[in-house]
Amino acid sequence: MISFTLNDETVTTDDTPDTPLLWVIRDTFKLKGSKYGCGAGLCGACTMHVDGVAMRTCVLPVAAVAGKSITTIEGLGTPDNLHPLQAAWIEHNVPQCGYCQSGQIMSAAAMLATNAAPSADDVDQAMSGNICRCGCYPRIKKAILATADKTDLATEAQA
């Protein structure tokens, strides 16, 4: 049995230790927001946070997350309480097909957690490993930068 925290709830699975975390999350825990893209950790569709760090879960064995905290797109925000990035995605009409978007948002959220005021180049670098077949990169970048700008304003208002 492997135990970890999934979206702030302790869970246990008896999946084999080498099963990719993506499949455990999708098949065992029925959270379908994270997608299977390439199966080699190259496209970013499967990105989740492991202890706050964006990780490609299609190549990450579930045994590697024992005792750790996993956040999926479902745990980032809810329809009633959107994460600021999710709200920006809607405001800027980011997705076309939408397939890669959960991974894009999870990667962006991890980047913003460590760099709340990224430059355009910072965004390009942080997001370079996330592939969007529809080519929504300009809207993705705009939504991330808009979220960072709002985060800066909220931080300044609290000071």
N, C-alpha and C positions, 0 to 999 in steps of 0.2 A: 504494500500500500504506500502510495506517495501522497503526502499532504502539502498543500500550499494555500495561499490566500488568493482568491479570485474575486476581483471587484469588491474588496473589503469583506468577503465572507470566506471562512475557512472551509476548504473542500478536501476530499480524499478520493483518489482513483486507484483502481487495480489494473489500469492499462499497463502493458509491458513498459519497462523503463526506457526502452529505445524508441517508443512511439513519439513522433513529433508532437510538440505541444499544440500546434494548430489543430491536429486531428482530435486530440483530447478535448480541447475547448469546443470544437464544432460538433463532434460526435457524442462525446460523453456528457458534456454540460449543455449542449444544444444552443450555444451562442454562435450565430451564423454571420455576424458582422465582419469578422476578419476573413479574408478570402485566400484561396489557393491560387497562386499565379504561376510561378516557374518551378517550384519545388527545389530550388537550389539556393535560396536566400539572396537572389539577385534583384528581384523586381520591387519588393516592399509591400505587396498586397497583404501579406500575412503579419505585418508589424503589430506588435503589442508591446506594452511596457513590462519589463521585469525589474522590480525594485526601482522603477522610475526611468529606466534606460530603454530606449527603443531597440527591440530585438526582432530578428526574422525568425518566426516560430515554425516555419515549415522545415527547418533544419535543426531545431533545438529540441533535444530529447526531453521528455517530461521529467526524467530523473534529475536533470540539471536545474529544475526550479523547485525542488523539494525545500520547503521552509521559506520560500520567497513569496513576494507579493506580485501578482499579475494583474494588470489592468488592460481590459479589452476596450474596443470602441463603445461597447454597451456600458462600461463602467466609467467612461470619460464624461459622459453627459446623458441626459434623458430627454425625451421629447418635451417634457414639462420644465426641464432645467438644463438647457443646452450649455455645453462648454463654449467659451467665447469663440474658439475656432469653428465649431459647428455652426454657430450663428453667422460668422463671417462667410462660411462656405455658402450659406443660403443667401445672405445679403449680396454677395458677389457672383451668384449663380455659377459656382465653380464647376460642378460635375457635368459631364456630357453623358457617358454611359454609367458612371458611378462605381464601376467595379473596383478600381484602385483606391477610392477615396478614403476608406477607413484607414488603410495603411498610410496614406498621405497625411491625414489628420493626426494619427498617432505619432508619426515621425516629427511633424511640426510641433506638436504639444511637448514632446521631449526636448526639442531644440529650444523652445521658448521657456521651458522650465530652467534651463541653464543660461540662456541669453535672452532676457526679456526685451532687449532693444537691438535686435539684429539689423545689420545693414543688408542691402539687397544682395551683396556678395555672400554674406553669411547664410542667407536663405538659400541661395543657389548651391552653396557647398553642402549645407545640411541636407538638402532635399535631392541631391544629385543621384542618389541610389534608388529613388522611387520612380518607377516608370509609369507613365500614363499614355496608353495607346491612342487616346483621343487628342493628345497634345494640349491639355488644359493648363500647361505650365504657367502662362502669364496670369491667369485667374487665380491659380493656387498661390503664386507669389504675392499677388495683390491682397488676397485674403489674409495671408500670414502677416504681411507688413501692416495691414489695417488692424489686426488683432494686437500686434505689438504696440502700435500707436495708442490704442485704447488702454492697453495694460499700463503703458507709461503714464497716461493721464490719470488713471485710477490710483497709481502709486503716488504721483505728485499730489493728488487731492487728499490722500491720507496723511501726508507729511505735515 
